[in-house]
Amino acid sequence: MDRTVRTVDDVLALLDGLFGTTPETGRLATGDGRDYWDRFYGDRSRPVPFFVAKPDENLAAHLDRGLIAPGRALDLGCGPGRNAVHLAARGFEVDAVDLSPVAVAWGRERAREAGVDVRFRCGDAFALGAGELSGPYDLIVDSGCFHHLPPHRRVGYLALLDRVLAPGGLFALTCFAAGEGGMGSELSDADCYRERSLHGGLAYTPDALRRVFADLTEVELRRMREQPAESPLFGVPFLWTALFRRPAH
């Protein structure tokens, strides 16, 4: 007989266990998907769209339009660091976190090649202590981490934003888009648990994103603009891009 649930963390761990450790679960928040992501990033020759050393087009556009000004930045689920390196080159003081040591090593290589300073951290961003992600950050960037979280881990995600995003700070999100031309699973939250799978990642509608991030003020929410191969920017149309601002008080 197993009677181990006593705290909220025990409940979250129990729910984590429903999803197993197969590649489609995408359990970035729980720390046990590291081997999968190491294998994912281990072959750099794979035709993965976001392996390119290019920043998201929306992030570059926000900077060019003056919506985002240099300051302290945190890149969540940074992968090989393409957005982190770009931010550092644009004058930001950047912390970048990823679960995969292979991805972090690749990111450090890119930062050295670009001649910029990025403080990479390897680990579960939602388990790192205040000494490692102290904040406050003027900008938090997430390009592809959020949509891999199981529904119950959104609670910790929002708690992290609340802890480290500065008053008046900005949150730039890129995630799978539901609907025509989108990508990712459109299962309901409840059905994710019934099927015990995220099916590679969860798709969101604009209204769903607005509900999840209801404590933040929407600045912009749109589809990512597709970029040609010769563009210096990354852009694919199956993603939403959003920019939210935390209230100043």
C-alpha positions in Angstrom: 0.0 0.0 0.0 1.4 3.4 -1.1 0.3 6.4 1.0 3.1 9.0 0.3 1.1 12.2 -0.5 1.4 14.7 2.3 2.4 18.0 0.7 1.7 19.9 -2.6 5.1 18.8 -3.9 4.1 15.2 -3.2 0.9 15.8 -5.4 3.0 17.3 -8.2 5.5 14.4 -8.1 2.6 11.9 -8.2 1.1 13.7 -11.3 4.6 13.8 -12.9 4.7 10.0 -12.6 1.6 9.6 -14.7 3.5 10.7 -17.8 6.4 8.3 -17.6 9.8 9.2 -19.2 9.2 8.5 -22.9 10.3 11.1 -25.5 6.8 12.5 -26.1 6.2 13.5 -22.5 8.5 16.6 -22.6 8.8 16.7 -18.8 11.2 19.7 -18.7 9.9 20.8 -15.3 10.6 17.6 -13.5 14.3 16.9 -14.2 14.0 13.4 -15.6 13.8 14.3 -19.3 17.5 15.1 -19.4 18.6 12.0 -21.2 16.0 12.5 -23.9 17.1 16.1 -24.5 20.7 15.2 -24.5 20.1 12.7 -27.3 17.9 15.3 -29.1 20.7 17.9 -29.1 23.5 15.4 -29.5 23.2 15.2 -33.3 23.7 18.8 -34.6 23.2 17.7 -38.2 19.5 16.9 -37.8 17.2 19.1 -39.8 15.6 20.7 -36.7 14.3 24.2 -37.5 15.5 25.8 -34.3 19.0 24.4 -34.4 19.9 27.4 -36.5 22.1 30.1 -34.8 19.4 32.8 -35.3 17.2 34.6 -32.8 13.4 34.5 -32.9 12.0 37.1 -35.4 9.6 38.4 -32.8 12.3 39.0 -30.2 14.4 40.9 -32.7 11.4 42.9 -33.7 10.5 43.8 -30.1 14.1 45.1 -29.7 14.1 47.0 -33.0 10.8 48.7 -32.1 12.0 49.7 -28.7 9.5 47.6 -26.8 12.3 45.9 -25.0 15.3 47.8 -23.7 18.6 46.2 -22.5 18.8 45.1 -18.9 18.9 41.8 -17.0 17.5 38.8 -19.0 16.7 35.2 -18.3 16.3 32.6 -21.1 14.2 29.6 -19.9 14.9 26.4 -21.7 17.5 28.1 -23.7 18.7 25.1 -25.8 21.8 25.9 -27.8 21.5 29.6 -26.8 20.4 31.3 -30.0 18.2 33.9 -28.2 20.6 34.3 -25.3 23.5 35.0 -27.5 21.5 37.6 -29.5 20.4 39.3 -26.3 24.0 39.5 -25.0 25.1 41.0 -28.3 22.4 43.6 -27.9 23.7 44.7 -24.5 21.8 42.5 -22.1 23.2 40.8 -19.0 22.0 37.3 -19.7 21.3 34.1 -17.6 20.3 31.1 -19.6 19.0 27.8 -18.2 18.4 24.4 -19.8 18.0 20.9 -18.5 20.3 19.4 -21.1 24.1 19.6 -20.5 24.6 18.9 -24.2 22.5 21.9 -25.1 24.3 24.1 -22.6 27.7 23.1 -23.9 26.6 24.0 -27.4 25.3 27.3 -26.2 28.6 28.1 -24.5 30.4 27.3 -27.8 28.1 29.8 -29.6 28.7 32.5 -27.0 32.4 32.1 -27.3 32.3 32.2 -31.1 30.1 35.4 -30.9 32.4 37.0 -28.4 29.6 37.6 -25.8 29.2 36.7 -22.2 26.2 34.5 -21.2 25.9 32.9 -17.8 24.6 29.4 -18.7 23.1 27.2 -16.0 22.4 23.5 -16.4 19.4 22.3 -14.5 15.7 22.4 -13.9 14.9 26.1 -13.9 11.9 25.5 -11.6 14.0 23.8 -9.0 17.0 26.2 -8.9 17.3 28.2 -5.8 17.3 32.0 -5.4 21.1 32.0 -5.3 21.2 30.7 -8.9 18.2 32.6 -10.4 18.1 35.5 -8.1 16.3 38.1 -10.3 14.8 40.5 -10.6 15.0 40.2 -14.4 13.8 42.9 -16.7 13.1 40.4 -19.4 12.3 36.6 -19.3 12.3 34.8 -22.7 10.8 31.4 -23.3 11.0 30.0 -26.8 9.8 26.4 -26.6 9.9 25.5 -22.9 6.4 26.3 -21.7 4.5 24.1 -24.2 6.4 21.0 -23.0 5.1 21.4 -19.4 2.4 19.1 -18.1 -0.7 21.2 -17.0 0.0 20.9 -13.3 3.5 22.3 -13.7 2.1 25.7 -14.9 1.6 26.4 -11.2 5.4 26.4 -10.6 6.0 28.2 -13.9 3.8 31.1 -12.8 5.4 31.1 -9.3 8.8 31.4 -11.0 7.7 34.4 -13.0 6.2 36.0 -9.9 9.5 35.5 -8.0 12.0 36.6 -10.6 10.3 39.0 -13.1 10.8 42.6 -12.1 7.8 44.9 -11.6 7.2 46.4 -15.0 9.3 43.6 -16.5 8.5 41.8 -19.8 7.9 38.2 -20.6 8.4 37.0 -24.2 6.9 33.7 -25.0 7.0 31.5 -28.1 4.9 28.3 -28.0 2.9 25.8 -30.2 -0.2 27.3 -31.8 -3.5 25.5 -31.9 -5.7 25.6 -35.0 -5.1 25.7 -38.7 -1.4 25.4 -39.5 -0.5 25.0 -35.9 1.5 22.3 -34.1 1.2 20.4 -30.9 -1.5 18.5 -29.1 -4.9 20.0 -28.7 -6.0 17.5 -26.0 -7.7 19.1 -23.0 -5.8 19.2 -19.8 -7.9 16.4 -18.4 -7.3 14.2 -21.4 -3.6 14.6 -21.1 -3.9 12.8 -17.8 -6.3 10.2 -19.2 -3.9 9.4 -22.0 -0.8 10.0 -19.8 0.9 11.9 -22.6 1.6 15.4 -23.9 2.0 14.0 -27.4 5.2 16.0 -28.0 3.9 19.3 -26.6 0.7 21.2 -25.9 -0.8 23.7 -28.4 -2.4 26.8 -27.1 -5.0 29.2 -28.3 -4.7 33.0 -27.7 -7.5 32.9 -25.2 -5.8 30.0 -23.3 -2.6 32.0 -23.1 -4.5 35.0 -21.9 -6.1 32.9 -19.2 -2.8 31.3 -18.0 -1.0 34.7 -17.9 -4.0 36.7 -16.7 -1.9 38.5 -14.1 0.2 40.0 -16.8 -0.7 42.7 -19.3 -0.7 41.7 -23.0 1.5 43.9 -25.2 1.3 41.7 -28.3 0.1 38.3 -29.3 0.4 37.0 -32.9 1.7 34.2 -35.1 5.4 34.0 -35.6 6.2 35.4 -39.1 7.8 32.8 -41.4 11.3 33.6 -42.4 13.1 32.5 -45.6 16.2 30.4 -45.3 18.5 33.3 -46.1 17.0 35.5 -43.3 19.2 36.2 -40.2 16.1 35.5 -38.1 14.2 32.4 -37.1 10.5 32.2 -37.9 8.0 29.4 -38.5 4.3 30.0 -38.7 3.2 27.1 -36.4 4.1 29.1 -33.2 2.4 31.9 -31.3 4.6 34.7 -30.1 3.5 36.8 -27.1 4.8 39.7 -25.2 3.4 40.4 -21.7 4.3 43.0 -19.1 4.2 42.6 -15.4 2.4 45.5 -13.6 4.8 48.0 -12.1 3.1 47.8 -8.7 
